[in-house]
Amino acid sequence: MDSKKELRRADFVTSILLIMFGLWVLYEAMHMPMKDTFGGVQNVWYVSPALFPLIISFFIIVLGFTLFLNSIRTGGAKYFIDTAVKTSLRRIFAPTETGIRFLAILIAMFTLIYLYIPRMDFFISASLFLFFLISIFYFDQPDLLKKLTIFFMAGNLLFTLIWLLGWAGRFMDIYKYLMDIFLFVFFMIYLIYTWQLIRNVQNLKSKYFISLLVAVGVPLFLCPVFRFFLLVPLPYEGFFIEIMHLLYYAVQ
């Protein structure tokens, strides 16, 4: 009985998060142009970069409201309210693995959207984000989860300070892609740090290489497809996208 109550309470929390996330995606998508002109060519609405997030946000909101209504009907909302204070205090002073994992996801999403994507090369930003998320789930080790999250947070904090203090502009005056290179160096350091943590565990070594393959392979496939074949500009085209430009036009 208690396990069912916990599931219904989790449904309630998840529904709130889904609705909030869907509304946020919808809000951001509404700021994207549905039609625009690139190089004198008028793009039609169905190739707009806003179309995909608009569709996704709609379904996320619908699913969130469906789950929300079901949690109320099954008593999950009431159980959440009854236990909210006690649970919150316990998690603050003794965070669980689930709590740390949830915090890690929030940090990864927040820094990707507000720190990396608007300011640094999309390819390396996406690769770092994917490898971090894959590693904390796929490795499935509580001690690794804490260490990797702390290390990732420290790197994000450093980049945040660099931008807030205005140092990024000075670095980019030296070389316009210098911040992209710094992010790549952080990615390499994160890979090395992760490898040092798991190198003595045989089953994690294979998971490491699979995670790296997916994290790098997916952006490596999607970036050229969107940029050169669908002609959709990427959020920020930095050092690595510029290399793709050079390679693409070199083989033309």
C-alpha positions in Angstrom: 0.0 0.0 0.0 2.8 2.4 0.9 4.6 1.7 -2.3 1.5 2.6 -4.3 1.2 5.8 -2.3 4.8 6.6 -3.1 4.2 6.0 -6.8 1.1 8.2 -6.8 3.1 10.9 -5.0 5.9 10.6 -7.5 3.2 11.0 -10.3 2.1 14.2 -8.8 5.6 15.7 -8.6 6.4 14.5 -12.0 3.2 16.0 -13.5 4.1 19.4 -12.0 7.6 19.3 -13.4 6.3 18.1 -16.9 3.8 21.0 -17.1 6.4 23.6 -16.0 9.0 22.2 -18.5 6.4 22.1 -21.3 5.3 25.7 -20.6 8.9 26.8 -20.5 9.7 25.1 -23.9 6.5 26.6 -25.3 7.5 30.1 -24.1 11.0 29.8 -25.6 9.7 28.4 -28.9 7.3 31.3 -29.2 10.3 33.6 -29.4 11.7 31.7 -32.5 10.8 33.0 -35.9 8.2 30.9 -37.8 9.3 32.5 -41.1 12.6 34.3 -41.9 14.8 35.1 -44.8 18.3 33.6 -45.1 20.5 34.8 -48.0 17.5 36.2 -49.8 15.5 32.9 -49.5 12.2 33.0 -47.7 11.9 30.0 -45.3 8.4 28.5 -45.0 6.9 27.7 -41.6 7.4 23.9 -41.7 11.2 24.2 -41.7 11.1 26.7 -38.8 13.3 25.8 -35.8 10.3 26.6 -33.6 8.1 23.9 -35.1 9.7 20.9 -33.3 9.8 22.4 -29.8 6.2 23.7 -30.3 5.0 20.1 -31.0 7.1 18.6 -28.2 5.9 21.2 -25.7 2.2 20.6 -26.6 2.5 16.9 -25.9 4.5 17.4 -22.8 1.9 19.7 -21.4 -1.0 17.3 -22.3 0.8 14.4 -20.7 1.6 16.5 -17.6 -2.0 17.5 -17.1 -3.2 13.9 -17.7 -0.8 12.7 -15.0 -1.7 15.5 -12.7 -5.4 14.7 -12.8 -4.7 11.0 -12.3 -2.5 11.8 -9.2 -5.4 13.8 -7.7 -7.9 11.1 -8.4 -5.7 8.4 -6.9 -4.7 10.4 -3.8 -1.2 11.1 -4.8 -1.6 14.9 -4.5 -3.0 14.6 -1.0 -0.3 12.2 0.1 2.4 14.6 -1.2 1.0 17.5 0.7 0.7 15.5 3.9 4.3 14.3 3.7 6.0 17.3 2.0 7.5 19.0 5.0 8.9 15.9 6.6 10.3 14.6 3.3 11.8 17.9 2.4 13.7 18.3 5.7 15.0 14.7 5.5 16.3 15.2 1.9 17.9 18.5 2.7 20.0 17.1 5.5 20.4 13.5 4.1 20.0 13.7 0.3 19.1 10.4 -1.4 20.6 9.0 -4.6 17.4 10.0 -6.4 17.6 13.6 -5.0 21.2 13.9 -6.2 20.4 12.5 -9.6 17.5 14.9 -10.0 19.7 17.8 -9.0 22.3 16.7 -11.5 19.7 16.7 -14.3 18.5 20.2 -13.3 22.1 21.5 -13.3 22.8 19.9 -16.7 19.7 21.3 -18.3 20.1 24.7 -16.8 23.7 25.1 -17.8 23.2 23.7 -21.3 20.3 26.1 -22.1 21.5 29.3 -20.3 25.3 29.0 -20.3 26.6 26.8 -23.1 24.2 26.8 -26.0 23.9 30.7 -26.3 27.6 31.3 -25.9 29.7 28.4 -27.0 30.0 25.9 -29.8 26.9 23.8 -30.1 28.7 20.5 -31.0 31.0 20.5 -27.9 28.2 21.8 -25.7 25.9 19.0 -26.7 28.6 16.3 -26.4 29.5 17.4 -22.9 25.9 17.5 -21.8 25.1 14.1 -23.3 28.2 12.4 -21.8 27.4 13.8 -18.3 23.7 12.7 -18.4 24.6 9.3 -19.9 27.3 8.6 -17.3 25.2 9.4 -14.2 22.4 7.1 -15.4 24.3 4.4 -17.3 27.0 3.8 -14.8 24.4 3.4 -12.0 26.9 3.8 -9.2 25.8 6.1 -6.3 29.4 7.0 -5.3 30.2 7.9 -9.0 27.0 9.9 -9.2 28.1 12.2 -6.4 31.7 12.6 -7.6 30.8 13.3 -11.2 28.0 15.7 -10.2 30.3 17.7 -8.0 33.0 17.8 -10.6 30.6 18.9 -13.3 29.1 21.5 -11.0 32.6 22.9 -10.3 33.3 23.3 -14.0 30.0 24.9 -14.7 30.6 27.4 -11.8 34.0 28.3 -13.3 32.5 29.0 -16.7 29.7 31.0 -15.1 32.1 33.2 -13.3 34.2 33.7 -16.4 31.1 35.0 -18.2 29.8 37.1 -15.3 33.1 38.8 -14.6 33.5 39.7 -18.3 36.7 37.6 -18.8 35.1 35.7 -21.7 35.0 38.8 -23.9 38.8 39.4 -23.2 39.6 35.8 -24.1 37.6 36.1 -27.3 39.4 39.3 -28.2 42.6 37.2 -28.2 41.0 34.5 -30.3 37.3 34.4 -31.1 37.0 30.7 -30.5 39.0 30.6 -27.3 36.0 29.9 -25.0 35.1 27.0 -27.3 38.6 25.6 -26.8 38.3 26.1 -23.0 35.0 24.1 -23.0 36.7 21.4 -25.1 39.5 21.2 -22.6 37.0 20.9 -19.7 35.3 18.1 -21.6 38.6 16.3 -22.0 39.4 16.8 -18.3 35.9 15.4 -17.4 36.5 12.4 -19.6 39.9 11.8 -18.0 38.5 12.2 -14.5 35.6 9.8 -15.2 38.1 7.3 -16.7 40.2 7.5 -13.5 37.2 6.7 -11.4 36.0 3.6 -13.4 39.2 2.2 -15.0 39.5 -0.6 -12.4 35.9 -1.7 -12.9 35.6 -3.9 -16.0 31.9 -3.6 -16.8 32.1 0.2 -16.4 34.9 0.5 -18.9 32.7 -0.8 -21.7 29.9 1.5 -20.6 32.4 4.4 -20.7 33.2 3.9 -24.3 29.6 3.3 -25.3 28.6 6.6 -23.5 31.4 8.4 -25.3 30.5 7.0 -28.6 26.8 8.1 -28.2 27.7 11.5 -26.7 30.0 12.5 -29.6 28.4 10.5 -32.4 24.9 11.9 -32.0 25.9 15.6 -32.3 28.5 14.7 -35.0 25.6 13.3 -37.1 22.9 15.8 -36.3 24.9 19.0 -36.6 25.9 18.6 -40.3 22.4 17.3 -41.1 20.7 20.3 -39.7 23.3 22.9 -40.8 24.1 21.8 -44.3 21.2 19.7 -45.5 18.2 21.1 -43.7 19.8 24.6 -43.7 18.8 25.3 -40.1 21.3 27.5 -38.3 22.6 26.0 -35.1 22.1 28.0 -31.8 25.8 29.0 -31.6 28.3 28.1 -34.4 31.8 28.2 -32.9 35.1 26.4 -33.4 33.9 22.9 -34.2 31.0 24.0 -36.4 33.5 26.2 -38.3 35.7 23.1 -38.9 32.6 21.3 -40.2 32.0 24.3 -42.6 35.6 24.0 -43.9 35.3 20.3 -44.4 31.9 20.6 -46.1 33.0 23.2 -48.6 36.3 21.5 -49.2 34.6 18.4 -50.5 32.1 20.3 -52.7 
